[in-house]
Amino acid sequence: MYEIKNSTISHLTEWEFKSDKMYYDSSNFPTIGIGHRIMKKDETFMGKKLMQDVLSNDEIDALLRQDLNVRVKAIDTICHKIKINLNQNQVDALVLFIFNEGTIWNGLSNVINDKNNTESIIRKQWASYNKSLNKVVPGLINRRQGEVDLYFSVYEGRNFYVKSFTNAYGKIVNGYGE
């Protein structure tokens, strides 16, 4: 059985922007904590209104655990979909992917499960998940490269993949979060 380990949390917090108050992510979704998308204007957590209150580090960590265990269910999803044995880097890479993409990863799981597929085929499929709201997002290109490198145990650390780009508002953005 696979589990969320410290390495999983480390990789996830490395890629997700951490904020104690609400911000709008690169796709303009209200977000707080470690990549927690606020789904309703009145959403609360531990008695705090996520659209307006400030979270402590402990609350941010608890919200992340909730997202992994309840909303995302990353490990259960991996165990259900992937039929090959995975090492911890592979589990961590898939948790990162699922946390960011949610449930739309059938194509990737099918490619990974097919023993005839090569590394290049898996990399190509993984890289295809680079859009938000039907637009290619430079940060997702970087993130997918980091995830697939982690999957194949050649991960360089998030800073290796971060590239600067100019967003739709003419603002220079470094890396994944704005």
N, C-alpha and C positions, 0 to 999 in steps of 0.2 A: 504494500500500500504506500502510495506517495503522500507526502505531507508538506505543509508550508514550513520551511526552515528559515533560519536567520539569513541565509544566502538569498532566499526568495525575497524576503522583505528588503534586504539591502539593494538588490537589483531593481526592485520596484520603486523604492524611494529615490534611487539614482535617476530614474527616468521620469517620474511624475513630479511635477512642480508641487512643492509643499508650501501651504499657506494657512495661516491661522484665521484668516478672514476670506470672505467670498471674493472671487475674481472671475473674469471671463476668460475661458481658455481660447486657444487659437481658432476654434470653431464657434466662438461666441456663446458657449454654454456656461451658465453659472456653476462654479466649481469651488470646492473648499477642501482643506485637509490635504491628503495625498491622492489627488485625482478623483475625488468624490464629486460626481455630477449631481447638482441639486435638482431634483425632479419637480418639486412643487414650491411655490413661493413661501408657503407656510411650513415647509419641512423642518422638523426639529430633530435634535439628537442630544441625549442626556440633558434635556430641558433647555437646550439652547436653540435659538432660531438661526438656522444656517445662513440665511440671506443677510443677516445683520450682526450677529454676535461674533465674538472672537473665541476661538477654541484654544485650550491649553495643549501642550505636547501630548499629555496622556489622553486627552479627548481625541486628538488627531490619530494617535496610534489605535485607539479603540474603534474609531470610525473605519480605519483601514481594515482592521480585523473583521469588522462586520461586513464590509464590502467583499472581502475575500471569502468569508464563510457563509454568508447568507445570500447576498445579491449576486455575486459572480460565481460562487461555488466552483472555483477553478480546479481544484484537485479532483472533485467528483466528475467534473466534465472531462478532464484528461483521462481518468481511469475508464470512463465509459466509452470514449471515442478512440483512444490510441490502443492498439492491440499488440504493440511491441514493448519490450522492456526499455525503460528510459533511465539515463543517469540523472544526477541532480541538476547539472547544467541544462539538460533538455527540459526537465520539469520546470525549472525557473524560467527558461525562455518561453515556454508555452503559457505559464501563468502570466508573464508580462503581456504576451499577445492577447490572451483572453481578457485580462483586466481592461485592456485598452479597446479591444474590438467587440467584446461581448460574445454573443452566441453565433456570430456569422463566420464560423471557421470550418465548416464542413469540407470545403475544398482543400484546405490545408491538412486537415486530419486524414482525408482520403489519400493525399499524396504521400504523407509520412507513413501511413500503413502499407502502402504498396511497396513491397520489397524489391520490385524491379526499378523503382525510381532512384535516380542518382542524386548526389548532393546538389548538382546544378539545377535539377528539376525542382527540388524542394526549395532552393533559394529563390528561384523564379516565382513560384507560387506564393511564397512568403512575402516577397517584395510587392506583389500585386495588391496587397492591402494597404495602400498608401493614400487613400482618399477620405475626406470628411465632407459631408454634404455634397457629394459628387465632384469635389475638387481635390486635385493632388495637393497634398500639404507637405512642404519640405521637411518639416519636423517628423512626419510619419515615415518619410523615406529614410531618414537617419535612424529612427527608432527601429524600423523593420530590419535594417542592416545590422544594428546592434543585437537584436533578438536572435536573428538567424546565426550570427557569429557565435553568440552564446550557446545556441543549440549545438553547433559543431565544435564547441570548446576552443574557439579562436578569438574570444571576446577581448576587446582592447580597453574597455572602460568607457563610460558615456562621453567623456570629453573628446575622445578620439573621433566620435561620430557627429559631434555638434558642428554645425555650419551656420554662418550668418546668412540671413536673407532679409529682403524688404517685404513686409506684409502689405495687405491691400490698402492700409492707411498711410503708407509711405514711411512707416517706422522700421528701423533696423532691429531685427530680432535675433538673438543668439540662442541657438538650440531649440529644444522642443517646446518649452513653456514661454509664455510672453510675460 
